[in-house]
Amino acid sequence: MTVETASKIARIKEIVCDILEIEEDEMTETSHFVEDHEADSLLAIEILAGMEKEFKVTIEQSELPRMVTLNGVYEVVAENAGW
């Protein structure tokens, strides 16, 4: 993993943890937002909007089912940002 990729993942984690109101050490790359952190659909939309704003990308709401872990969010953002 490159330093650039690691910093993007760290920023995604920071945003997601802020939205879910949890500490970063409570989340792993495979933590499931709904099952492990009690996220709901409104929080999922907030996460999507946060990614769009931070990384200046457009993400279709149809991608939400993939955006349930940090890895999933990174994959969706990376695909839409062309990383």
ABEGO torsion letter per residue (X at the ends): XBAAAAAAAAAAAAAAAAAAGBBAAABBAABBAAAAAGBBAAAAAAAAAAAAAAAGBBBBAAAAAABABAAAAAAAAAAAAGX
